[in-house]
Amino acid sequence: MKTGYEFIQRIHEDAEFRRQVNACLEGEERLAFLKSQGYDFSPFILIMNNLSSGKQSAGGLGPPGESASRGQGATGFLGRISKIFRGTKGPRPER
């Protein structure tokens, strides 16, 4: 199984791979394609789903009394990662 670092490196360096990833409009389609390429983000998706639902593990991820997530409207890093793996709601604009 390839690492997340290898994925980021390939996305930056391989234009054809990046085009193929971007051609997948839905998160499930994108995850299936990435898995066929040797990348398995299943553990990461479980973490993201728990964060976006407001649930925390017994260890917690933030200060006591604060949610580790900003929910569905997350901005910044968590929002961008969620969009990558969950897909878009319409056609992708041309770049």
N, C-alpha and C positions, 0 to 999 in steps of 0.2 A: 504494500500500500504506500502510495506517495504521500509526502508530508505537505502541510499547509504552506510551508516556505517554498517548496518546489512548485506548488500551484501558483503562488504569487509571482515567482520568478518567471514561470512559463507565460502567464497572462501578460506580463510586461514585455517579454522578448519574442513571443510567437504570435504574429498578427493573425494567422489563419486560425489558430486555436482560439484566440480572443473573439474572432468573428463567429466561430461555431458556438461558443458559449453565449454570446450576445444574441444569436439567432433563436435561442430557446426562450420563448416568451413566458412560460409558466415555470414556477419553482420546481415542480416535480419533474418536468421535462429536463430542466437544467441539471438537477441532481442525478437523474438517470444517465445523462450524457457524461457528466463528470465521473460517475462511478465506472462507466465503460472505459474511461481513460485512466483508471487506477486511483481515483481520489474518492475517499469515503468520508463525507461530512456528517454522517448520522449522529455521532455523539455530540457534535457541535449544534446540530439542529435541535436535539433534545434540550440542550442548555438554553438556546434561544427561545424555544417554546415555553420553557419554565419562566424565563425572565419576562417575556411579553405577557404571560398570564398573571404576573405579580407573585407567583409562588417562589419561595426560597427553600433551598436545601437546609438541613439541620445546621450546617456550618454558616449559612448566610453569606452574602456577598457585599453588603454595605453596612453602614453604621446602624446600630440598634434602633429599631423603630422606623427605619426608612426602607422603602421598597428599592430593590435592585434594578427596577425597570421603570421606564417612562411610559409603558403601555404601547398601544398600537400607533400612536402618533410620535414615536421615538425619533429624535433627531440625532445628528452626529454619528458616531461610530456604530452604535446599535441599530439605528434607523437604516443606515446604508447597508450594513450586513444583512438585515432582514429583507431589504429589497432585492439583494443579490440572490438569496436563496428562496424567497417566496414568489418571485416573479413580478410582473407588472399587470396592470388591469386594462391594457389596451395595446395598440400597435406601438412599436418602438420607433422614436423619431430617427431619421437618417442622420448619420454623423459625417 
